[in-house]
């Protein structure tokens, strides 16, 4: 049985801060910091940048935390250290806006997001519409833009950009610093287990610069997603709710079992097993219809369906790679896919 969250009634002017994380984000970081000019307390956490990010952040008035290079980097670790520094600056911190350094906060976002948190003490996380800065620059950027188009209302998880109730995040131990991906859904799961809710409002939140222009980048990003599914499932597999069980099973069936079975049966069936590949058409049709119901036009829905189907293979690879590494006692390293910004 879920426990009711322990919260106090908010007042009109609770202290609010922001934590920005980044590594070699270039001009994107400048835009990000500028968009947070109205925030009282701003902390930037740098993960070993070599492009002047630390100096830029200080020029914009941010308090800078430089992560210890002797420890493995992760977004989760960076956010935790940023929040810790923020609470040192403002012990009475009520709300914190987490944002990635490749994003820019939308004008007017904080007002409706804060209003939601203030009006409903059971809500711990508020997120909104994240958009891609240059969706037409590449099909991979467009895929990200479509992915961010999630339904408004109560949600199960958020992404890297979200306004959170600082006390609630602290109450569940913050982000899991051991995770190299999927740390936000993991945090949201633990918040929901404590009785808190996650809410997506109908408001522009951030502008994101994916900067994915090559197939290899998309492939690595999808491998990373598969890794996150497998690690999250392994971490919470004994808990009720089947956290990411469906995604793990789907990736294994469509990305590993079906292609392996089809190819393995080619010799004994004289190629007849290739008919099994038509099942991918059925899967694509389902994704296409679901994407259209989210309001996407036909061309974008078709693109998204195609790459969701193709993505099953690298996702399955990411899952299998995680399990093999775990079996041999190897710690997972970061899976980076973005081009270095300039």
NORMOGI-V322488 format. One record per run of one state. SS is the DSSP state (h for helix, s for strand, l for the rest). FROM is the first residue (numbers start at 1). TO is the last residue. If there is no record, write none. Layout:
ss=SS from=FROM to=TO
ss=SS from=FROM to=TO
This chain:
ss=l from=1 to=15
ss=s from=16 to=22
ss=l from=23 to=26
ss=h from=27 to=35
ss=l from=36 to=40
ss=s from=41 to=46
ss=l from=47 to=52
ss=h from=53 to=59
ss=l from=60 to=62
ss=s from=63 to=66
ss=l from=67 to=74
ss=h from=75 to=89
ss=l from=90 to=94
ss=s from=95 to=100
ss=l from=101 to=102
ss=s from=103 to=105
ss=l from=106 to=108
ss=h from=109 to=119
ss=l from=120 to=122
ss=s from=123 to=132
ss=l from=133 to=138
ss=h from=139 to=147
ss=l from=148 to=152
ss=s from=153 to=155
ss=l from=156 to=161
ss=s from=162 to=165
ss=h from=166 to=171
ss=l from=172 to=182
ss=h from=183 to=193
ss=l from=194 to=196
ss=s from=197 to=208
ss=l from=209 to=214
ss=h from=215 to=236
ss=l from=237 to=244
ss=h from=245 to=264
ss=l from=265 to=265
ss=h from=266 to=269
ss=l from=270 to=271
ss=h from=272 to=293
ss=l from=294 to=297
ss=h from=298 to=327
ss=l from=328 to=342
